[in-house]
Amino acid sequence: MKQMKVALPDELRARLDAASEKSGRSVAQEIRERIEGSFTRDAVVDKPTRDFLEGLAKIPAEVEREFSAAWDKHAGAHEVFTQVILSRLEALKPEGSTVFPDRPHATLPLPTVLGRSLAHLGSIIEQRLRQQPDFTASATRRLLEDEYRRMQLAQIGLMMEQSARGRGEKPPASQPLDQPKKRGRR
């Protein structure tokens, strides 16, 4: 490991000292963790999202300064905080359709299927992430994706069967979707 000399402003050094004490790591470990974390975020999060999150991080301090109350401690400050976030999102909303393209990693039916709104589906995603912060890369999500695909295949099979009956044809034989057809004798 190479050592580097880096000059830091006194305020930044004081913040690093405080963070180091709080985390139980040395100042050098704290610096390495924070630098590594920033490179990881850069690799995982696209620039528009990174810019949005950096702007988002400034909102709590501004709300608290303006209203002398933290957003998570006062109902009025929370309402203002929520509106600031919604306003920022609205300003960044892209033009165009809200119709989704192919969704190879879907776990939720589209709003038109269940008569639910996009906001409702968003609340489900938020709840999942609150309950399981690593949900996006979890085995639970993969299981839900697989289950959603099976449900879609079952719906397609049902539509084909109904279509065949409507034309007076014999519907295809039912076959469990995840089992291959049996061939020959056993």
N, C-alpha and C positions, 0 to 999 in steps of 0.2 A: 504494500500500500504506500502510495506517495503522499508526502505531507506538503501542504500549501500554506503560505502566509497570506492572510486576507485581512484587510483593514475594514472594520465595521464601525458605523456610527455608535456612539455611546447608548442611544436609545434602543437600537437593534440588539446590541450586546445584552442590555438589561432584559429585553424581552426573551432572548435566547436563554439567559440564566434562569428566568422565572419558569419558562417552559421546560427546561432541563430538570429543575427541581420538582416540578409538578409530575413529570413523566417518570422520574427516577433514573433517567439516562444521563450520561455525561454530556457536556456541551458539544463535544465532537460528535457523539452519537446522535444528539438532537439535530445537529446541522446535517449529518448524513441522511437521517430519516426524512427530514423535510425536503432536502434536495431530491432524493430518490422519489419521494411522493409526488413532487412537481413533475418530474420526468414521466412517471407512470400516468399521471393525469393527462399530460400532453399526448401520450401515445394512445390513450383510450378514449379521450373526449375530444370531439371535433371543435374547431375554433369558435364557431357561433355559440355552441353550448358553453365552452370555457369562458367566453366573454360575458355571456348571460350570468353564469355562476359568480364570476368575479364582481359584477355589478350587484348581484343579489346579496353578496356578503357585506356590502356597504349599507344596506337598507336598515338593519336593526339599530345601528348606532345613530343614524339620522332620525329615525322615528323616536328613539329614546331621548335624543337631545331636544327635539322639537316639542315633545309632550311630557318630558320628565317622567316617563314610565316605559319600562321594558315591554316589548310586544308580547312576551310570554308570561307577563305578570299582571297586565291590565287589559280588560276587555276592549276598551276604546282604542288603546294602542295596537292591540291585535287586529281590530277592524281596519285601522289605517294601514298597518303592515300588509294585510291581505290585499287591500285595494292597490297599494303601490306595486305589488307583484303582478296582480291582474293587469294593471295599466302597462307595465313593462312588457308583459306577454302580448297584449293586444297590439302594442307598437311594433312588435317583431313578427306579427302574424303574416304568413306568406299569402299571396293571392292564389286563387285557384279553387279547385274542387275539394270537397271533403270525402270523396269516394276513395276507398283504399284499393291499391293494386293487390296482386297476389301476396298472401301472407303466409310464408312457409313456416313461421315460428308462432303462429297464432295459438292462443289458449282461450280466447274469449270470442263468442259469436258476435257478429256485427250488430249494431244497434237495431237495424231493421228486422233482424231475426226474432228478437225478444221484445221489441217495442221499447227498448231502453235507449237513453241518450248517450252521446259520446262522453258527456260529463259523468254519467253514472259509471261507464266503463273506466274512465280516469280515476274515479274514487276507488274502484276495485284494485287497480294497479297500485295506487298509493297505499292502500291497506296492506296489500301483499308485501310491499317494500318496507313498510313500517314494522310489520310482524317478522319479516325475514329479510334483513338488509342485503343479503347476498342472493336474493331470489333469482335475479337475472341469470346467474351462472349455476343455479342449483339443480339437483336431481329432481326436486319437486316440479320445477318449471318444465324440465324435459318430459316428465311423466304427464303433465297437463297437455303439452304439445302433442304427445303420442295419442292421448285420449281424445283430443280435439280432432286429430286426423282420422281416427277410427269412427268418430261420430259423423264426420263429413262423408266418409266412404259409405257408411250405413245409409245416410240420407240420399246419396247418389243411387245406391242400389234400390232403395224404396221408390225413388222417382222413376227409375228404369222399369221397375216392376209395374207401377201404376200406368206408365205409358204403354207398356206391352198389353196390359189388360184392356186399356182404352181402345187399342187397335184390334182387340179380339184375339191376340196371340197368347200362347202359353208363356207365363212369366218364367224367367230363368230359375233353375233350382236354387234354393237357399243354401248358402255355404257360409260358415263362420268366416269373417273377413280376414282374420289373422292366421288361418290355418290353410295349408296347401290342400288341393284336391287329392283325394286318395286315388291311387292308380293300381290296377291289378288286384290280385288276391293276396291275402296274408296267410 
